[in-house]
Amino acid sequence: MSRAWQALRALRLRLVGPAKELVGTDQFGNKYYRVPKYESRAGQIIPERRFVEAVNREAYQYQIGDFPAEWEAWIRKKREDPPTIEEILRNENYREEMKQKVKDVSEKDKLLQAKEYEQGLVAEPSHTQVKGHASAPYYGKKEPSQDPTSTANIFQPGAWMPPGSGSSQNK
């Protein structure tokens, strides 16, 4: 009986190809499969295939992070062996630690900047108020002037006035 079973299995392999093998699952419930390399009935070598059966089967439902980076690397054949759950959890913990460290360093940097502003070591960034667009002919003023004007918070560039215009003759 085993010879007949082997013959049927070999015939099925030649006609249909090998069956998919479940390689593993991730914490989201996605299942990862591989179809090993085989020779088709025409004698063509079909390379190994790797794919996932996702929990959300609709393509529009996919979000970034639905598949762990380790499994995605395995699917894309960037790594030979499939990841273990321990490896995925270890990498996830590492990513969370890095996020927390970045947050801590950012908060320390903000406190240091505030301290430097208070002590006068660093000038605070100026906050400008824009009244119109810089390419507008009057840029927030009622009439153009040849002289630039500036205060602590605003700057108004001067305008070129052709000779013989009204405001240039007054000077």
BAMARVEX-653847 format. One record per atom (N, C-alpha, C, O): x, y, z; residue number from 1. Coordinates in pm, whole numbers, always signed. Example, Ala and Ser with C-alpha at 12.3 -4.5 7.8 and 13.67 -1.06 7.14 Angstrom:
<site <+1319 -569 +780> 1> <site <+1230 -450 +780> 1> <site <+1320 -330 +780> 1> <site <+1424 -332 +846> 1> <site <+1285 -225 +708> 2> <site <+1367 -106 +714> 2> <site <+1290 +3 +787> 2> <site <+1341 +114 +804> 2> 
This chain:
<site <+82 -119 +0> 1> <site <+0 +0 +0> 1> <site <+86 +125 +0> 1> <site <+48 +227 -58> 1> <site <+201 +118 +63> 2> <site <+285 +236 +68> 2> <site <+342 +270 -70> 2> <site <+362 +387 -101> 2> <site <+368 +167 -154> 3> <site <+418 +196 -290> 3> <site <+309 +265 -372> 3> <site <+338 +358 -447> 3> <site <+186 +222 -359> 4> <site <+77 +286 -432> 4> <site <+59 +430 -384> 4> <site <+37 +521 -463> 4> <site <+67 +449 -254> 5> <site <+55 +584 -197> 5> <site <+167 +674 -246> 5> <site <+143 +790 -281> 5> <site <+289 +623 -250> 6> <site <+403 +700 -299> 6> <site <+386 +734 -448> 6> <site <+420 +844 -491> 6> <site <+334 +639 -525> 7> <site <+314 +664 -668> 7> <site <+208 +773 -688> 7> <site <+225 +862 -771> 7> <site <+97 +765 -612> 8> <site <-6 +868 -622> 8> <site <+47 +1004 -578> 8> <site <+17 +1106 -640> 8> <site <+126 +1005 -473> 9> <site <+184 +1131 -424> 9> <site <+279 +1190 -529> 9> <site <+276 +1310 -553> 9> <site <+363 +1106 -590> 10> <site <+455 +1153 -695> 10> <site <+378 +1205 -815> 10> <site <+417 +1305 -875> 10> <site <+268 +1138 -852> 11> <site <+186 +1182 -964> 11> <site <+121 +1317 -934> 11> <site <+119 +1406 -1019> 11> <site <+67 +1331 -813> 12> <site <+7 +1458 -773> 12> <site <+110 +1570 -772> 12> <site <+80 +1682 -813> 12> <site <+230 +1541 -726> 13> <site <+338 +1640 -723> 13> <site <+374 +1684 -863> 13> <site <+399 +1803 -886> 13> <site <+376 +1590 -959> 14> <site <+411 +1624 -1097> 14> <site <+298 +1703 -1165> 14> <site <+326 +1792 -1245> 14> <site <+174 +1671 -1134> 15> <site <+62 +1736 -1200> 15> <site <+24 +1870 -1135> 15> <site <+3 +1969 -1205> 15> <site <+15 +1874 -1005> 16> <site <-35 +1991 -934> 16> <site <+77 +2071 -868> 16> <site <+69 +2193 -862> 16> <site <+178 +2005 -820> 17> <site <+283 +2071 -745> 17> <site <+271 +2034 -599> 17> <site <+172 +1973 -558> 17> <site <+369 +2070 -522> 18> <site <+365 +2033 -380> 18> <site <+262 +2114 -303> 18> <site <+223 +2223 -344> 18> <site <+218 +2059 -192> 19> <site <+122 +2128 -106> 19> <site <+195 +2234 -26> 19> <site <+316 +2226 -2> 19> <site <+120 +2334 +15> 20> <site <+181 +2439 +97> 20> <site <+207 +2385 +237> 20> <site <+132 +2303 +290> 20> <site <+316 +2435 +297> 21> <site <+354 +2394 +432> 21> <site <+337 +2513 +526> 21> <site <+386 +2622 +497> 21> <site <+268 +2492 +636> 22> <site <+255 +2598 +736> 22> <site <+389 +2614 +806> 22> <site <+442 +2518 +862> 22> <site <+445 +2734 +803> 23> <site <+575 +2761 +864> 23> <site <+557 +2820 +1003> 23> <site <+632 +2787 +1095> 23> <site <+458 +2907 +1019> 24> <site <+435 +2967 +1149> 24> <site <+323 +3068 +1146> 24> <site <+264 +3096 +1041> 24> <site <+295 +3124 +1263> 25> <site <+195 +3229 +1277> 25> <site <+255 +3342 +1358> 25> <site <+354 +3323 +1429> 25> <site <+196 +3460 +1347> 26> <site <+245 +3572 +1427> 26> <site <+142 +3607 +1534> 26> <site <+38 +3543 +1546> 26> <site <+173 +3711 +1612> 27> <site <+87 +3749 +1723> 27> <site <-46 +3808 +1678> 27> <site <-138 +3820 +1758> 27> <site <-57 +3846 +1550> 28> <site <-182 +3902 +1498> 28> <site <-275 +3794 +1443> 28> <site <-391 +3821 +1413> 28> <site <-224 +3672 +1428> 29> <site <-304 +3562 +1374> 29> <site <-280 +3534 +1227> 29> <site <-346 +3447 +1171> 29> <site <-187 +3605 +1163> 30> <site <-154 +3579 +1023> 30> <site <-77 +3447 +1014> 30> <site <+4 +3416 +1101> 30> <site <-104 +3368 +909> 31> <site <-37 +3239 +891> 31> <site <+58 +3248 +772> 31> <site <+23 +3301 +667> 31> <site <+180 +3196 +790> 32> <site <+285 +3204 +689> 32> <site <+313 +3065 +633> 32> <site <+329 +2969 +708> 32> <site <+317 +3057 +500> 33> <site <+334 +2929 +432> 33> <site <+452 +2936 +336> 33> <site <+498 +3044 +297> 33> <site <+499 +2817 +298> 34> <site <+598 +2806 +192> 34> <site <+561 +2687 +105> 34> <site <+506 +2587 +152> 34> <site <+591 +2701 -24> 35> <site <+579 +2591 -119> 35> <site <+721 +2563 -165> 35> <site <+783 +2650 -227> 35> <site <+774 +2444 -136> 36> <site <+914 +2417 -170> 36> <site <+938 +2414 -321> 36> <site <+845 +2399 -400> 36> <site <+1063 +2428 -358> 37> <site <+1104 +2424 -498> 37> <site <+1069 +2285 -554> 37> <site <+1088 +2183 -487> 37> <site <+1018 +2282 -677> 38> <site <+983 +2154 -739> 38> <site <+996 +2164 -890> 38> <site <+1014 +2272 -945> 38> <site <+987 +2050 -954> 39> <site <+994 +2043 -1100> 39> <site <+854 +2018 -1154> 39> <site <+785 +1925 -1111> 39> <site <+811 +2102 -1249> 40> <site <+678 +2087 -1307> 40> <site <+677 +1967 -1402> 40> <site <+781 +1908 -1430> 40> <site <+557 +1931 -1450> 41> <site <+550 +1815 -1539> 41> <site <+614 +1843 -1674> 41> <site <+645 +1750 -1748> 41> <site <+634 +1971 -1706> 42> <site <+703 +2005 -1830> 42> <site <+855 +2006 -1810> 42> <site <+930 +2032 -1904> 42> <site <+899 +1978 -1689> 43> <site <+1042 +1974 -1660> 43> <site <+1099 +2107 -1615> 43> <site <+1220 +2120 -1596> 43> <site <+1014 +2207 -1596> 44> <site <+1059 +2338 -1553> 44> <site <+1076 +2339 -1401> 44> <site <+992 +2286 -1328> 44> <site <+1184 +2401 -1353> 45> <site <+1208 +2411 -1209> 45> <site <+1133 +2533 -1157> 45> <site <+1158 +2646 -1201> 45> <site <+1042 +2511 -1065> 46> <site <+964 +2619 -1004> 46> <site <+1031 +2652 -870> 46> <site <+1044 +2564 -785> 46> <site <+1074 +2779 -850> 47> <site <+1143 +2813 -725> 47> <site <+1048 +2814 -606> 47> <site <+925 +2814 -620> 47> <site <+1109 +2814 -488> 48> <site <+1031 +2818 -364> 48> <site <+947 +2945 -359> 48> <site <+991 +3052 -400> 48> <site <+825 +2930 -308> 49> <site <+735 +3045 -288> 49> <site <+704 +3058 -140> 49> <site <+690 +2959 -69> 49> <site <+694 +3181 -96> 50> <site <+656 +3209 +42> 50> <site <+540 +3308 +38> 50> <site <+542 +3404 -40> 50> <site <+441 +3286 +123> 51> <site <+326 +3378 +123> 51> <site <+258 +3375 +258> 51> <site <+287 +3291 +344> 51> <site <+166 +3469 +276> 52> <site <+94 +3484 +402> 52> <site <-56 +3480 +375> 52> <site <-104 +3534 +276> 52> <site <-127 +3416 +464> 53> <site <-273 +3426 +466> 53> <site <-306 +3520 +581> 53> <site <-296 +3483 +698> 53> <site <-345 +3640 +546> 54> <site <-367 +3744 +645> 54> <site <-503 +3730 +712> 54> <site <-596 +3672 +657> 54> <site <-511 +3785 +832> 55> <site <-638 +3787 +904> 55> <site <-736 +3876 +828> 55> <site <-851 +3839 +806> 55> <site <-689 +3994 +787> 56> <site <-770 +4085 +704> 56> <site <-741 +4049 +559> 56> <site <-635 +4084 +507> 56> <site <-832 +3981 +496> 57> <site <-806 +3932 +361> 57> <site <-823 +4039 +254> 57> <site <-775 +4022 +142> 57> <site <-891 +4149 +286> 58> <site <-913 +4255 +188> 58> <site <-789 +4345 +184> 58> <site <-740 +4388 +288> 58> <site <-740 +4373 +63> 59> <site <-617 +4451 +47> 59> <site <-631 +4591 +105> 59> <site <-533 +4646 +157> 59> <site <-749 +4651 +97> 60> <site <-766 +4787 +147> 60> <site <-765 +4794 +299> 60> <site <-758 +4903 +355> 60> <site <-772 +4678 +368> 61> <site <-773 +4677 +513> 61> <site <-633 +4669 +573> 61> <site <-618 +4678 +695> 61> <site <-529 +4653 +490> 62> <site <-394 +4642 +542> 62> <site <-347 +4775 +598> 62> <site <-372 +4881 +541> 62> <site <-278 +4768 +709> 63> <site <-219 +4885 +773> 63> <site <-70 +4858 +791> 63> <site <-27 +4743 +792> 63> <site <+8 +4964 +805> 64> <site <+150 +4947 +837> 64> <site <+158 +4883 +974> 64> <site <+93 +4929 +1068> 64> <site <+235 +4779 +986> 65> <site <+249 +4709 +1113> 65> <site <+160 +4587 +1125> 65> <site <+162 +4520 +1228> 65> <site <+81 +4555 +1022> 66> <site <-1 +4434 +1027> 66> <site <+85 +4309 +1025> 66> <site <+46 +4205 +1078> 66> <site <+202 +4318 +964> 67> <site <+294 +4206 +958> 67> <site <+423 +4246 +1029> 67> <site <+478 +4353 +1000> 67> <site <+473 +4164 +1121> 68> <site <+600 +4197 +1185> 68> <site <+713 +4205 +1082> 68> <site <+712 +4134 +981> 68> <site <+808 +4293 +1108> 69> <site <+919 +4316 +1014> 69> <site <+998 +4187 +990> 69> <site <+1049 +4165 +880> 69> <site <+1010 +4104 +1092> 70> <site <+1086 +3979 +1079> 70> <site <+1018 +3883 +981> 70> <site <+1085 +3819 +900> 70> <site <+884 +3874 +988> 71> <site <+812 +3787 +894> 71> <site <+815 +3846 +753> 71> <site <+825 +3772 +655> 71> <site <+806 +3977 +743> 72> <site <+811 +4038 +611> 72> <site <+947 +4013 +546> 72> <site <+955 +3988 +425> 72> <site <+1054 +4018 +626> 73> <site <+1187 +3989 +573> 73> <site <+1194 +3843 +527> 73> <site <+1258 +3814 +425> 73> <site <+1131 +3752 +597> 74> <site <+1131 +3611 +557> 74> <site <+1055 +3592 +425> 74> <site <+1100 +3522 +336> 74> <site <+938 +3657 +416> 75> <site <+857 +3646 +294> 75> <site <+935 +3697 +173> 75> <site <+930 +3637 +66> 75> <site <+1007 +3808 +190> 76> <site <+1081 +3868 +80> 76> <site <+1217 +3801 +57> 76> <site <+1297 +3847 -25> 76> <site <+1241 +3693 +130> 77> <site <+1364 +3613 +118> 77> <site <+1489 +3692 +153> 77> <site <+1596 +3670 +96> 77> <site <+1474 +3785 +247> 78> <site <+1589 +3859 +300> 78> <site <+1656 +3779 +411> 78> <site <+1769 +3807 +449> 78> <site <+1586 +3681 +462> 79> <site <+1641 +3590 +562> 79> <site <+1600 +3448 +528> 79> <site <+1494 +3425 +470> 79> <site <+1684 +3354 +564> 80> <site <+1662 +3214 +526> 80> <site <+1560 +3146 +617> 80> <site <+1467 +3082 +569> 80> <site <+1580 +3160 +748> 81> <site <+1495 +3090 +844> 81> <site <+1380 +3179 +890> 81> <site <+1397 +3300 +903> 81> <site <+1263 +3120 +915> 82> <site <+1152 +3201 +967> 82> <site <+1182 +3245 +1110> 82> <site <+1252 +3175 +1183> 82> <site <+1129 +3360 +1151> 83> <site <+1156 +3409 +1286> 83> <site <+1082 +3329 +1392> 83> <site <+978 +3268 +1365> 83> <site <+1136 +3332 +1511> 84> <site <+1070 +3268 +1625> 84> <site <+992 +3375 +1701> 84> <site <+1018 +3494 +1687> 84> <site <+897 +3332 +1780> 85> <site <+817 +3426 +1858> 85> <site <+904 +3498 +1960> 85> <site <+879 +3615 +1991> 85> <site <+1007 +3429 +2013> 86> <site <+1098 +3493 +2109> 86> <site <+1175 +3607 +2042> 86> <site <+1192 +3714 +2100> 86> <site <+1219 +3584 +1918> 87> <site <+1292 +3688 +1845> 87> <site <+1202 +3808 +1819> 87> <site <+1245 +3922 +1835> 87> <site <+1080 +3784 +1779> 88> <site <+986 +3893 +1751> 88> <site <+959 +3974 +1878> 88> <site <+960 +4097 +1874> 88> <site <+937 +3906 +1990> 89> <site <+911 +3976 +2116> 89> <site <+1033 +4054 +2163> 89> <site <+1020 +4166 +2212> 89> <site <+1152 +3996 +2148> 90> <site <+1275 +4064 +2186> 90> <site <+1294 +4192 +2103> 90> <site <+1329 +4297 +2158> 90> <site <+1271 +4182 +1973> 91> <site <+1286 +4300 +1886> 91> <site <+1179 +4405 +1916> 91> <site <+1207 +4525 +1910> 91> <site <+1059 +4361 +1949> 92> <site <+952 +4455 +1984> 92> <site <+987 +4530 +2113> 92> <site <+966 +4651 +2123> 92> <site <+1039 +4458 +2212> 93> <site <+1082 +4523 +2336> 93> <site <+1194 +4623 +2309> 93> <site <+1195 +4732 +2367> 93> <site <+1287 +4587 +2224> 94> <site <+1397 +4676 +2189> 94> <site <+1344 +4804 +2123> 94> <site <+1388 +4914 +2156> 94> <site <+1248 +4789 +2030> 95> <site <+1191 +4907 +1964> 95> <site <+1120 +4998 +2065> 95> <site <+1131 +5120 +2055> 95> <site <+1048 +4939 +2161> 96> <site <+980 +5019 +2263> 96> <site <+1081 +5091 +2353> 96> <site <+1059 +5207 +2389> 96> <site <+1190 +5024 +2389> 97> <site <+1295 +5088 +2469> 97> <site <+1355 +5206 +2394> 97> <site <+1379 +5311 +2453> 97> <site <+1379 +5189 +2264> 98> <site <+1436 +5298 +2185> 98> <site <+1340 +5416 +2176> 98> <site <+1383 +5531 +2184> 98> <site <+1211 +5390 +2160> 99> <site <+1112 +5498 +2156> 99> <site <+1114 +5577 +2287> 99> <site <+1107 +5700 +2287> 99> <site <+1123 +5505 +2400> 100> <site <+1125 +5570 +2531> 100> <site <+1252 +5652 +2548> 100> <site <+1248 +5763 +2600> 100> <site <+1366 +5599 +2503> 101> <site <+1492 +5673 +2514> 101> <site <+1489 +5799 +2429> 101> <site <+1537 +5904 +2472> 101> <site <+1433 +5790 +2310> 102> <site <+1422 +5908 +2224> 102> <site <+1333 +6013 +2290> 102> <site <+1363 +6132 +2285> 102> <site <+1224 +5969 +2351> 103> <site <+1134 +6061 +2419> 103> <site <+1205 +6129 +2536> 103> <site <+1191 +6249 +2555> 103> <site <+1281 +6052 +2616> 104> <site <+1354 +6108 +2729> 104> <site <+1459 +6209 +2684> 104> <site <+1471 +6316 +2744> 104> <site <+1534 +6177 +2581> 105> <site <+1637 +6268 +2530> 105> <site <+1572 +6395 +2476> 105> <site <+1626 +6504 +2495> 105> <site <+1459 +6384 +2410> 106> <site <+1389 +6501 +2357> 106> <site <+1342 +6592 +2470> 106> <site <+1355 +6714 +2461> 106> <site <+1289 +6534 +2578> 107> <site <+1245 +6614 +2692> 107> <site <+1363 +6683 +2759> 107> <site <+1353 +6800 +2796> 107> <site <+1475 +6612 +2776> 108> <site <+1595 +6673 +2835> 108> <site <+1645 +6787 +2749> 108> <site <+1689 +6889 +2802> 108> <site <+1640 +6771 +2616> 109> <site <+1685 +6875 +2526> 109> <site <+1597 +6999 +2537> 109> <site <+1647 +7111 +2535> 109> <site <+1466 +6979 +2548> 110> <site <+1375 +7093 +2563> 110> <site <+1401 +7167 +2694> 110> <site <+1399 +7290 +2696> 110> <site <+1426 +7093 +2803> 111> <site <+1456 +7156 +2931> 111> <site <+1588 +7233 +2924> 111> <site <+1598 +7343 +2978> 111> <site <+1688 +7177 +2860> 112> <site <+1817 +7243 +2845> 112> <site <+1803 +7371 +2762> 112> <site <+1864 +7472 +2795> 112> <site <+1724 +7367 +2655> 113> <site <+1702 +7487 +2574> 113> <site <+1632 +7595 +2655> 113> <site <+1669 +7712 +2647> 113> <site <+1532 +7556 +2732> 114> <site <+1460 +7655 +2814> 114> <site <+1554 +7718 +2917> 114> <site <+1546 +7838 +2941> 114> <site <+1641 +7638 +2976> 115> <site <+1738 +7689 +3074> 115> <site <+1835 +7786 +3007> 115> <site <+1868 +7890 +3063> 115> <site <+1881 +7752 +2887> 116> <site <+1972 +7840 +2814> 116> <site <+1904 +7971 +2776> 116> <site <+1968 +8076 +2778> 116> <site <+1776 +7967 +2740> 117> <site <+1702 +8089 +2709> 117> <site <+1692 +8177 +2832> 117> <site <+1711 +8299 +2823> 117> <site <+1662 +8118 +2948> 118> <site <+1649 +8193 +3073> 118> <site <+1780 +8261 +3111> 118> <site <+1780 +8376 +3153> 118> <site <+1891 +8191 +3096> 119> <site <+2022 +8244 +3135> 119> <site <+2078 +8340 +3031> 119> <site <+2181 +8404 +3055> 119> <site <+2014 +8351 +2916> 120> <site <+2061 +8442 +2813> 120> <site <+2177 +8387 +2733> 120> <site <+2245 +8461 +2662> 120> <site <+2202 +8258 +2743> 121> <site <+2312 +8198 +2667> 121> <site <+2278 +8184 +2519> 121> <site <+2366 +8187 +2433> 121> <site <+2150 +8169 +2492> 122> <site <+2104 +8152 +2355> 122> <site <+1985 +8246 +2334> 122> <site <+1899 +8258 +2421> 122> <site <+1983 +8313 +2219> 123> <site <+1870 +8401 +2188> 123> <site <+1749 +8317 +2151> 123> <site <+1759 +8218 +2079> 123> <site <+1635 +8360 +2202> 124> <site <+1512 +8288 +2168> 124> <site <+1477 +8315 +2023> 124> <site <+1504 +8424 +1972> 124> <site <+1418 +8219 +1957> 125> <site <+1379 +8243 +1818> 125> <site <+1271 +8350 +1812> 125> <site <+1179 +8353 +1895> 125> <site <+1282 +8437 +1714> 126> <site <+1184 +8544 +1701> 126> <site <+1057 +8490 +1637> 126> <site <+1061 +8400 +1554> 126> <site <+948 +8547 +1677> 127> <site <+819 +8507 +1623> 127> <site <+771 +8620 +1534> 127> <site <+739 +8728 +1582> 127> <site <+767 +8595 +1406> 128> <site <+728 +8698 +1311> 128> <site <+580 +8688 +1279> 128> <site <+520 +8580 +1280> 128> <site <+523 +8803 +1252> 129> <site <+385 +8809 +1209> 129> <site <+385 +8855 +1064> 129> <site <+433 +8964 +1033> 129> <site <+333 +8774 +978> 130> <site <+331 +8805 +836> 130> <site <+195 +8862 +802> 130> <site <+92 +8801 +831> 130> <site <+197 +8979 +740> 131> <site <+72 +9044 +696> 131> <site <+73 +9047 +545> 131> <site <+107 +9150 +486> 131> <site <+37 +8938 +483> 132> <site <+41 +8931 +338> 132> <site <+158 +8846 +293> 132> <site <+224 +8780 +373> 132> <site <+182 +8851 +166> 133> <site <+289 +8770 +108> 133> <site <+405 +8859 +68> 133> <site <+384 +8973 +29> 133> <site <+527 +8809 +77> 134> <site <+646 +8889 +48> 134> <site <+648 +8936 -97> 134> <site <+707 +9041 -125> 134> <site <+586 +8864 -188> 135> <site <+586 +8907 -328> 135> <site <+474 +9007 -357> 135> <site <+466 +9059 -468> 135> <site <+388 +9033 -259> 136> <site <+282 +9132 -279> 136> <site <+344 +9271 -287> 136> <site <+444 +9297 -219> 136> <site <+289 +9362 -368> 137> <site <+354 +9493 -386> 137> <site <+363 +9577 -259> 137> <site <+456 +9656 -246> 137> <site <+269 +9562 -165> 138> <site <+273 +9649 -47> 138> <site <+307 +9575 +81> 138> <site <+344 +9640 +179> 138> <site <+298 +9446 +88> 139> <site <+340 +9361 +200> 139> <site <+304 +9419 +336> 139> <site <+392 +9441 +419> 139> <site <+179 +9443 +358> 140> <site <+132 +9483 +489> 140> <site <+136 +9633 +515> 140> <site <+94 +9677 +623> 140> <site <+183 +9713 +423> 141> <site <+185 +9858 +440> 141> <site <+85 +9922 +344> 141> <site <+47 +9862 +243> 141> <site <+44 +10043 +377> 142> <site <-54 +10108 +293> 142> <site <+7 +10163 +165> 142> <site <-58 +10160 +61> 142> <site <+129 +10213 +170> 143> <site <+195 +10261 +49> 143> <site <+342 +10222 +53> 143> <site <+400 +10211 +161> 143> <site <+402 +10201 -62> 144> <site <+542 +10157 -64> 144> <site <+636 +10268 -18> 144> <site <+607 +10387 -33> 144> <site <+750 +10228 +36> 145> <site <+852 +10320 +83> 145> <site <+988 +10270 +35> 145> <site <+1009 +10150 +24> 145> <site <+1078 +10363 +6> 146> <site <+1211 +10322 -39> 146> <site <+1293 +10268 +77> 146> <site <+1382 +10185 +56> 146> <site <+1264 +10312 +198> 147> <site <+1343 +10271 +314> 147> <site <+1284 +10146 +379> 147> <site <+1163 +10138 +399> 147> <site <+1370 +10049 +412> 148> <site <+1318 +9933 +486> 148> <site <+1285 +9973 +629> 148> <site <+1350 +10061 +686> 148> <site <+1184 +9909 +686> 149> <site <+1148 +9934 +825> 149> <site <+1157 +9803 +901> 149> <site <+1127 +9696 +847> 149> <site <+1198 +9813 +1026> 150> <site <+1214 +9692 +1106> 150> <site <+1187 +9725 +1252> 150> <site <+1227 +9829 +1302> 150> <site <+1118 +9635 +1317> 151> <site <+1103 +9639 +1462> 151> <site <+1148 +9504 +1513> 151> <site <+1202 +9424 +1437> 151> <site <+1126 +9478 +1641> 152> <site <+1172 +9351 +1697> 152> <site <+1099 +9232 +1636> 152> <site <+1155 +9124 +1625> 152> <site <+974 +9252 +1598> 153> <site <+896 +9139 +1551> 153> <site <+865 +9140 +1402> 153> <site <+827 +9036 +1348> 153> <site <+880 +9253 +1335> 154> <site <+844 +9257 +1193> 154> <site <+955 +9322 +1113> 154> <site <+1035 +9399 +1166> 154> <site <+960 +9290 +986> 155> <site <+1054 +9352 +893> 155> <site <+978 +9383 +766> 155> <site <+907 +9297 +713> 155> <site <+991 +9506 +718> 156> <site <+927 +9547 +594> 156> <site <+1036 +9591 +499> 156> <site <+1100 +9694 +523> 156> <site <+1060 +9518 +391> 157> <site <+1165 +9558 +298> 157> <site <+1127 +9687 +226> 157> <site <+1009 +9718 +208> 157> <site <+1229 +9759 +186> 158> <site <+1205 +9880 +109> 158> <site <+1165 +9844 -33> 158> <site <+1189 +9732 -78> 158> <site <+1104 +9938 -103> 159> <site <+1059 +9916 -239> 159> <site <+1134 +10009 -332> 159> <site <+1166 +10122 -295> 159> <site <+1161 +9965 -451> 160> <site <+1225 +10052 -550> 160> <site <+1119 +10144 -607> 160> <site <+1010 +10100 -645> 160> <site <+1151 +10267 -611> 161> <site <+1057 +10366 -664> 161> <site <+1119 +10429 -788> 161> <site <+1234 +10474 -782> 161> <site <+1048 +10434 -897> 162> <site <+1104 +10497 -1016> 162> <site <+1123 +10647 -995> 162> <site <+1047 +10709 -920> 162> <site <+1223 +10704 -1061> 163> <site <+1244 +10849 -1044> 163> <site <+1120 +10926 -1087> 163> <site <+1057 +10894 -1188> 163> <site <+1087 +11026 -1011> 164> <site <+974 +11111 -1043> 164> <site <+844 +11064 -981> 164> <site <+740 +11125 -1006> 164> <site <+846 +10959 -900> 165> <site <+721 +10915 -836> 165> <site <+693 +11004 -716> 165> <site <+782 +11076 -670> 165> <site <+574 +11000 -667> 166> <site <+529 +11092 -562> 166> <site <+608 +11086 -433> 166> <site <+648 +11191 -384> 166> <site <+633 +10968 -374> 167> <site <+694 +10962 -241> 167> <site <+844 +10986 -247> 167> <site <+902 +11028 -147> 167> <site <+910 +10961 -361> 168> <site <+1055 +10984 -369> 168> <site <+1084 +11133 -387> 168> <site <+1194 +11177 -354> 168> <site <+992 +11211 -439> 169> <site <+1015 +11353 -458> 169> <site <+1003 +11428 -326> 169> <site <+1058 +11537 -313> 169> <site <+932 +11372 -229> 170> <site <+915 +11439 -101> 170> <site <+1045 +11441 -21> 170> <site <+1058 +11523 +70> 170> <site <+1141 +11355 -52> 171> <site <+1262 +11346 +27> 171> <site <+1367 +11433 -25> 171> <site <+1477 +11437 +31> 171> 
